[in-house]
Amino acid sequence: MTSTGIIPTYQRFVNGVPVPSFSRRSFRPREKYLILLVFFTFGVVCVGAFFFLPEFRGGSGTVNSVYSVYKHMQKAGPELLIPAPPPADEVNEIPGGGKLIRHDYFDHPDPHKIKDKAMLLAKIEEADEIDKMRNQRVLEKPDVIGPNPPLMSVVAPVKTEKTVETAIEEIGVPKQDSVVTVPPAPSNRYPDTNDGEDRDPVTRERRAKVKEMMRHAWDNYVRYAWGKNELRPISKRGHSGSIFGSGSLGATIVDGLDTLYIMGMHEEFKQGRDWIAESLDINSLSIDLSVFETNIRFVGGLLACFALTGDVMFRDKAAQIAEKLLPAFQTQTGIPNALVNLKTGASKNYGWASGGCSILSEFGTLHLEFSYLSDVTGNPVFRAKVDHIRRVIQAMDKPRGLYPNYFNPKTGKWGQHHMSIGGLGDSFYEYLLKAWIQSGREDQEARQMFDDAMHHVIQHMLKVSPGGLTYISDMKFDRLENKMDHLGCFSGGLFGLAAQTLKNDMSSRYMEIADGITNTCHESYDRTAAKLGPEAFRFTDSSEARALKSSEKYYILRPEVIESYFIMWRLTKDQKYREWGWEAVQALEKHCRVAGGYTGLKNVYLEEPMKDDVQQSFFLAETLKYLYLLYSDDSLISLDEWVYNTEAHPLPIKGVNPYYREQVGMLLNFDLNCVNMKEKIFPLDSIELDLAQIQVVCKNCVIALTMSLCVENQSG
């Protein structure tokens, strides 16, 4: 390399002969870009540091920012230069007299510590005062099995002038914001669950066996998976792979609690009740939950316990959870998405559901819980949501009069034309009939929609096999699949209820279908080696009511067949349904019971089937509850007063059940800033009220008083 010019040059050769070199007086483009990049990076770092350091951002300008930094350095300078105080045992004379003593010198306590201690004590005293005030406002935990408190008579003298402030003081409303809740609609009695035994000794023995099964399932859950969603009975640990994911929501506790109450297992019930009150907190979780599953298991389970006990803790927990589901309804059509994140409120649908559609059996299975929740809380938003769903679906054109399983909440159009009374469609039809029953048979729209839907189901999907077995086939794109799901076996009881609750031209046909479907589902059990039914079964020329695919041969403790046994027994008193139920009990004990609980099976057609090591929460909520009621007297959770949601949680029927506990009473709103309200409010001769039934809600300057009271000689 030579250096004959300003820029270094290199000797060039052509065919081995040196070529005269020429010096370069400029940079190559690549070199220019590299130099510019270096300078640009340096500038960004400098400017970024100047504008984005915390001490610089607070200033209103460059001069102020620099001055602020200068002042900080000026303050820090003396602190850096002045040496630390000498040890306590050293005495240093200070110019002008006096001694330099450390803060921790034993004769002179640290003034900072004194100040901190005083502040801490003040905060402790303040916290104690707050706790005392809270304890004065919070009611004692209700007695879930005892009677209601007696009424107290309060005689109020007639007063001509009473201001809002005076009324508040006399009633005893706390001055700061507070919420005090109590049962909104008291009842003098609770459902009788201590009796309900059948007079037949064999039936009583069978009922006792089912109760022992419940105790075995519950005790092992408590022992190995307490607080987790479900139990792995073989590995004896919690199950985190369920539909609720890794969040510890105690699904088995909430789902199985009303079963404990109905069976009279009050110690176990109290154990679960206390966990819900103290540990069930969905606000701390950031997970995606199924709107459908959360509603039927959690909201439905909590509302059932509220109806059975009057304990408002259950009602309030149900309302809190339901409110967390409301963001899922924020779609273009108001049809909710399938999943909602508890923390962010973001919602979405399953990608596999016909291109991100909502599922009929999910958004169509909210009506019972949301309607009842509005009635017992006084909050109309829940009922408004499900009423809107019904209006949207009812206005849609229906292929062949049938409801497809998929609906796009963005476009407002049906997805894939797949119709089923089993999975993806089942409980939509169930809730049409049961919404009518729950309303005290006043919701005629729901009953009409049910009858219209069943008319087309019978016309297009109901089949009878060559062997005489009645079934309702899935349909895809106008083609019958000749397949029925275990989930669809609930329809035997559904048709039975439809026949029994309204006598019309279809009643006998409904009951005929109910008997036929229940018999077919029993055959699906009886034709397996385990005597427990597969997840789905098919009908072909060579096989009937049998699973043909390996993915359909499992049994996960499902309840739908036993549900139909229970309802058909209550409606017909045909002894065969109790015998079929006992066959299922024996099969469960033989194949599903293990030392740590109950497990599902992977192939019901094998004599010794492999076990899946999961005790589903619905086994306690549904399967065992329906078996217990199958061997109980009709008076226990009577079908005349209760309607079961799709997770077997009993909800009271409006107008006929004294435990409906609807939010009723007198509502008085006072605006403290309103001059007109400072005149006479309500002069009374006397008031007789249950002091335990007052609900006080103070929010900003508005006070709402909801009272269950009887007013005599009221004037003004």
Secondary structure, 3 states (H helix, E strand, C coil): CECCCCECECCEEECCEEECCCCECCCCHHHHHHHHHHHHHHHHHHHHHHHHCHHHHCCCCHHHHHHHHHHHHHHHHHHHHCCCCCCCCCCEECCCCCEECCCCCCCCCCHHHHHHHHHHHHHHHHHHHHHHHHHHHCCCCCCCCCCCCCCEEECCCCCCCCCHHHHHHHHCCCCCCEEECCCCCCCCCCCCCCCCECCCHHHHHHHHHHHHHHHHHHHHHHHHHCCCCEEECCCCEEECCCCCCCCCCCHHHHHHHHHHHHCCCHHHHHHHHHHHHHHCCHHHCCCEEEHHHHHHHHHHHHHHHHHHHCCHHHHHHHHHHHHHHHHHHCCCCCCCCCEEECCCCCEECCCCCCCCCEEHHHHCCCHHHHHHHHHHHCCCHHHHHHHHHHHHHHHCCCHHHCCCCEEECCCCEECCCEECCCCCCHHHHHHHHHHHHHCCCCCHHHHHHHHHHHHHHHHHCEEECCCCCEEECCEECCEECCEEEHHHHHHHHHHHHHHHHCCCCCHHHHHHHHHHHHHHHHHHHHCCCCCCCCCEEEECCCCEEECCCHHHCCECCCCHHHHHHHHHHHHHCCHHHHHHHHHHHHHHHHHHEECCEECCECCCCCCCCCECCCECHHHHHHHHHHHHHHCECCCCCCCCCEEECCCCCEEECCCCCCCCCCCCCEEEEEECCCHHHHCCCCCCCEEEEEEEEEEEEEECCEEEEEEEEEEECCCC
